[in-house]
């Protein structure tokens, strides 16, 4: 399915560094250049560019924007360097299928290469490879689609780095750049996934008083306190919400051996399958913290070196939310799943956990159905890790899948089987 020109396009994209600025340190990054290269290939296939601009800064003036984004939003050029691209093929009034791809990547530049079988490089599977394969699959379907079916492509910024799509996908969705069927191209092993979890980030902070190592009991020992709470959260929140995951993450107090650190923080990343589950998990995290502080006091108040920490724990510990309130995708549109079944696409097993991606922003959007579908696997293809790769055969198979989905969509439109959703 991928022509030599498609293979060259993917290599060109892999060679252009597009690290999300939230993760970039010293790496150069040029997302607009990658989008222009991608748009030029789409234009040759008959697409037109309907949007290629940076978002209005007002999109970040919301309570559910992650703290990491809000802290960077005021930097000159932060949003200007991260436009999103929308391409269209077909008339504006026609029923549409929208494909969402992200061209930003995580940090860690990987050498771009292709040996005739395997592409390597940052973004090979997440998600420059799927973007090129999707375009190849759409191109093959165009003779069948004609002017009866439109295709939209979102090539967005702000998917990686914890941005959660708040300045990439979300503004495009709210501007109406959506289809009756929306496909988010992420590695799913060519199985369509109708769910996408969201995540919230909690910061448990200790703001106490430090001390010298000769008198450790004179200060508040944030290291012991946060270490205890980390273990407590790991057990108290384990399996708290079916379909969600609890990641006890970064813990930091200090690096020296000869002092007691009185300040520090512990981060928790909590995923959830529905907004209601997220609210329940938020409450459980707060309750778990209080229970952990009570247990810490009971366990350590009689000790010599940790007595003060135990007595003051409830006063010096706070729970701060760096990210919360995001939606989660739970699409139950039987028309859409029936179409995918008819196109020969396997369903994601109900027992297998979903993962987080920008598809969350299509939850509850009237007149739409949304799935996550793409080649390869996040772990199996080393996404976000050293040696990220995509097999040509995986990309070819995804391109063929895209063609079948579009062909089935067109056939159902021809038969007037493309219903609106109330």
C-alpha positions in Angstrom: 0.0 0.0 0.0 2.8 2.4 0.7 4.5 3.6 -2.4 8.2 4.6 -2.7 7.0 8.2 -2.4 5.1 7.3 0.8 8.3 5.7 2.2 10.3 8.8 1.4 7.6 11.0 3.0 7.9 9.0 6.2 11.6 9.2 6.3 11.4 13.0 5.7 9.0 13.3 8.6 11.2 11.1 10.9 14.2 13.3 10.1 12.4 16.5 11.1 12.6 16.8 14.9 9.1 17.5 16.3 9.6 17.1 20.1 6.8 18.6 22.0 8.1 21.7 23.8 6.8 20.4 27.1 9.5 17.7 26.8 12.2 19.4 24.8 15.4 20.4 26.6 18.2 21.2 24.1 16.5 19.5 21.1 15.6 21.5 18.1 12.0 21.1 17.1 10.1 22.2 14.0 6.6 20.9 14.0 5.3 23.4 11.4 7.9 22.2 8.9 6.7 18.6 9.3 3.1 19.7 8.9 4.0 21.5 5.7 5.7 18.4 4.3 2.7 16.3 5.2 0.3 18.8 3.7 2.2 18.9 0.4 1.8 15.1 0.0 -1.9 15.4 0.9 -2.3 18.2 -1.6 -0.9 16.1 -4.3 -3.7 13.6 -3.6 -6.4 16.3 -3.9 -6.7 17.5 -0.3 -7.0 21.2 0.5 -5.7 22.9 3.6 -8.6 24.5 5.6 -6.7 25.3 8.7 -3.0 25.7 9.7 -2.6 28.1 12.5 -1.7 28.2 16.2 -4.5 28.2 18.7 -5.8 31.3 20.4 -4.1 31.7 23.9 -7.7 31.8 25.3 -8.0 28.0 24.9 -5.6 27.6 27.8 -7.7 29.8 30.2 -9.7 26.8 31.5 -9.7 24.9 34.8 -9.0 21.5 33.1 -5.7 22.7 31.4 -2.8 20.8 33.0 -0.5 22.8 35.2 2.5 22.0 33.1 0.8 23.7 30.1 -0.4 26.7 32.0 3.2 27.3 33.4 4.6 27.3 29.8 1.7 29.1 28.1 3.1 32.6 28.7 6.5 31.9 27.1 7.0 33.8 23.9 6.5 31.5 20.9 5.2 28.5 22.9 1.8 28.3 21.1 3.0 29.9 17.9 5.5 27.0 17.4 2.7 24.5 17.7 0.0 25.0 15.1 -2.4 22.3 14.1 -3.3 21.4 10.5 -6.7 20.4 9.0 -7.0 19.0 5.5 -10.1 18.2 3.6 -11.1 16.1 0.6 -14.7 16.3 -0.7 -17.5 18.8 -0.4 -18.4 20.5 2.9 -22.0 19.1 2.9 -21.0 15.4 2.4 -20.9 12.9 5.3 -17.3 12.8 6.5 -14.8 10.5 8.1 -12.2 12.3 10.2 -8.7 10.9 10.9 -6.7 12.4 13.7 -2.9 12.0 13.8 -0.3 13.8 15.9 3.1 14.8 14.5 4.6 15.9 17.8 6.8 13.3 19.6 8.3 12.6 23.0 11.9 13.6 23.7 14.8 11.4 22.8 15.8 11.8 19.2 16.2 8.4 17.4 18.2 8.0 14.1 15.8 7.8 11.2 16.3 4.8 8.9 14.6 2.3 6.6 16.1 -1.1 5.7 13.4 -2.2 3.3 11.5 -3.9 6.1 11.5 -1.7 9.2 11.4 2.1 9.8 13.1 3.4 12.9 13.1 6.8 14.4 11.2 8.9 16.9 7.5 8.8 15.8 7.9 5.7 13.6 4.9 4.2 15.3 3.7 7.1 17.4 2.5 8.5 15.2 4.2 9.7 12.0 4.2 6.1 10.6 0.4 5.8 11.1 -0.1 9.3 9.6 1.6 8.3 6.4 -0.1 4.9 6.2 -3.5 6.6 6.8 -2.9 9.0 3.9 -1.9 6.1 1.6 -5.1 4.3 2.6 -7.3 7.3 2.0 -5.7 7.9 -1.4 -6.5 4.3 -2.4 -10.1 4.8 -1.5 -10.7 8.2 -3.2 -11.9 6.7 -6.6 -14.7 4.9 -4.6 -15.6 8.0 -2.5 -15.9 10.5 -5.3 -17.8 13.5 -4.1 -20.2 11.5 -2.0 -18.0 11.2 1.0 -15.6 13.7 2.5 -12.4 13.0 4.4 -11.0 15.3 7.1 -7.5 14.9 8.5 -6.3 16.6 11.7 -2.6 16.7 12.0 -2.3 18.1 15.5 0.2 19.5 18.0 0.0 19.0 21.7 -0.7 15.3 22.0 2.6 14.4 23.8 4.2 15.9 26.9 1.1 15.7 29.0 -0.6 18.4 27.0 -3.6 16.1 26.6 -4.8 17.8 23.4 -6.0 21.0 25.1 -4.4 23.2 22.5 -4.3 20.8 19.6 -7.2 18.5 19.2 -9.7 20.2 21.5 -9.9 23.5 19.6 -10.3 21.7 16.3 -13.2 19.6 17.7 -14.9 22.7 19.1 -14.5 24.5 15.8 -16.4 21.7 14.1 -13.7 19.9 12.3 -15.2 16.5 13.0 -16.9 13.7 11.0 -19.7 11.3 11.4 -17.0 8.7 12.1 -13.7 9.8 13.7 -10.6 7.6 13.8 -7.7 8.5 16.1 -4.6 6.8 14.6 -2.8 5.3 17.6 -1.2 1.9 17.9 -3.9 -0.7 18.7 -2.7 -3.7 16.8 -5.3 -2.9 14.1 -8.1 -3.4 16.6 -10.7 -0.7 16.9 -11.0 0.7 20.5 -14.2 2.5 21.5 -12.7 3.7 24.8 -10.0 6.1 25.8 -9.1 6.8 29.4 -8.3 10.2 30.7 -5.8 10.9 33.5 -5.4 13.2 36.4 -2.2 14.1 38.2 -2.0 14.6 41.9 0.9 16.2 43.8 1.3 15.4 47.4 3.6 18.2 48.8 5.4 18.5 52.1 6.2 22.0 53.2 8.0 21.6 56.5 11.3 22.5 58.2 14.5 20.8 57.4 17.3 19.9 59.8 21.0 19.0 60.1 21.9 15.3 60.1 23.3 15.6 63.7 19.8 16.4 64.9 17.4 14.7 62.5 14.5 14.9 65.0 14.6 18.7 65.0 13.1 18.9 61.6 10.4 17.4 59.4 11.6 14.4 57.5 9.8 14.7 54.1 11.8 11.8 52.8 10.4 9.3 55.2 6.9 10.8 55.2 6.5 10.8 51.4 8.2 7.4 51.1 5.6 6.0 53.5 2.7 7.7 51.7 4.0 6.4 48.4 3.6 2.8 49.7 0.3 3.6 51.2 -1.1 5.0 48.0 0.2 2.0 46.1 -1.9 -0.4 48.2 -4.9 1.9 49.1 -5.6 2.9 45.5 -4.7 -0.4 43.8 -7.7 -1.4 41.6 -9.8 1.4 43.1 -11.6 2.0 39.8 -12.1 -0.8 37.2 -10.6 0.2 33.9 -8.3 2.7 35.5 -4.7 2.5 36.6 -2.7 4.1 39.4 0.9 5.1 38.8 2.9 6.1 41.9 5.4 8.3 40.1 8.1 10.9 40.9 9.2 11.4 44.5 11.8 14.1 45.3 13.1 15.6 48.5 16.9 16.0 47.9 20.1 14.4 46.9 22.5 14.8 49.9 23.1 12.3 52.7 23.9 14.7 55.5 20.6 16.6 56.0 17.0 16.1 56.7 14.8 17.5 53.9 11.8 19.3 55.2 10.2 19.8 51.8 9.4 17.5 48.9 6.7 16.1 46.6 5.2 12.9 45.4 3.4 12.6 42.1 0.5 10.3 41.3 -0.9 9.7 37.8 -4.5 8.3 38.0 -6.2 7.1 34.8 -10.0 6.5 34.6 -12.4 5.2 32.0 -15.3 7.7 32.6 -15.7 11.1 34.0 -17.8 9.7 36.9 -15.0 7.2 37.7 -12.5 10.1 37.6 -14.6 12.0 40.2 -14.8 8.9 42.4 -11.0 8.3 42.1 -10.3 11.9 43.0 -12.3 11.5 46.2 -10.6 8.2 47.0 -7.2 9.8 46.6 -8.1 12.5 49.1 -9.5 9.9 51.6 -6.4 7.7 51.1 -4.2 10.7 52.0 -6.0 11.3 55.2 -5.9 7.7 56.1 -2.2 7.5 55.3 -1.4 10.6 57.5 -3.3 9.0 60.4 -1.4 5.7 60.0 1.9 7.6 59.8 1.2 9.4 63.0 0.2 6.2 64.8 3.3 4.4 63.6 6.0 7.1 64.2 4.8 9.5 66.9 6.6 7.5 69.6 10.0 7.5 67.8 12.8 9.8 68.6 13.8 11.0 65.2 10.4 11.2 63.6 8.2 12.4 66.4 7.9 15.9 65.2 7.2 14.8 61.6 4.4 12.5 62.9 2.8 15.1 65.1 2.9 17.8 62.4 2.2 15.6 59.3 -1.4 16.7 58.8 -0.3 20.4 58.9 2.6 20.2 56.5 1.1 17.9 53.8 -1.2 19.2 51.1 -2.8 17.6 48.0 -2.6 19.7 44.9 -4.0 18.8 41.5 -1.8 19.5 38.5 -4.4 18.0 36.1 -8.0 16.9 36.6 -11.5 17.2 35.1 -10.7 15.8 31.7 -13.3 13.8 29.8 -12.9 10.1 28.8 -14.2 8.5 25.7 -16.8 5.8 25.9 -18.4 5.4 22.5 -21.4 3.0 22.3 -22.5 3.7 18.8 -23.6 0.4 17.3 -23.8 1.8 13.8 -20.1 2.6 13.9 -19.0 -0.7 15.4 -21.2 -2.5 12.9 -19.5 -0.6 10.0 -16.0 -1.6 11.4 -17.1 -5.2 11.8 -18.3 -5.3 8.2 -15.0 -3.8 7.1 -13.2 -6.7 8.7 -11.7 -4.8 11.6 -11.3 -6.7 14.8 -12.6 -5.2 18.1 -10.4 -4.4 21.0 -11.1 -7.1 23.7 -13.4 -5.7 26.4 -11.2 -7.2 29.1 -8.1 -5.4 27.9 -7.5 -1.9 29.5 -7.7 1.1 27.2 -5.2 3.9 27.1 -5.2 7.7 27.0 -5.1 9.7 23.8 -6.8 12.8 22.3 -9.9 10.8 21.4 -11.2 11.9 24.8 -12.3 15.2 23.3 -14.9 13.5 21.0 -16.8 12.1 23.9 -20.4 13.3 23.9 -20.0 15.4 20.7 -23.4 15.2 19.0 -23.6 13.5 15.6 -20.3 11.7 16.0 -18.9 8.2 16.7 -15.2 7.8 17.6 -12.7 5.0 17.7 -9.0 4.6 18.2 -7.3 2.4 15.5 -3.8 2.0 14.2 -0.9 -0.3 13.5 1.5 -1.9 15.9 1.5 -1.7 19.7 2.8 1.0 22.0 5.0 -1.4 24.0 5.7 -3.9 21.3 7.0 -1.2 18.9 9.0 0.7 21.6 6.9 3.8 21.5 8.4 6.5 23.8 11.5 4.3 24.1 14.8 3.7 22.5 14.6 1.8 19.3 11.1 2.9 18.3 10.1 1.2 15.0 7.3 0.4 12.6 7.4 -2.5 10.2 6.5 -1.7 6.6 4.0 -4.6 6.7 2.3 -3.1 9.8 1.9 0.2 8.0 0.7 -1.5 4.8 -1.9 -3.4 6.8 -3.2 -0.2 8.4 -3.4 1.5 5.0 -5.5 -1.4 3.7 -7.7 -1.2 6.8 -8.3 2.6 6.2 -9.3 1.8 2.6 -11.8 -0.8 3.7 -13.3 1.4 6.4 -13.8 4.3 3.9 -15.2 2.0 1.3 -17.7 0.5 3.8 -18.6 4.1 4.9 -19.3 5.1 1.3 -21.4 2.0 0.6 -23.6 2.7 3.7 -24.0 6.3 2.6 -25.1 5.1 -0.8 -27.7 2.9 0.9 -28.8 5.8 3.2 -27.4 3.9 6.2 -25.5 6.8 7.7 -27.8 7.9 10.5 -27.5 11.0 12.6 -27.0 10.6 16.3 -29.6 12.5 18.4 
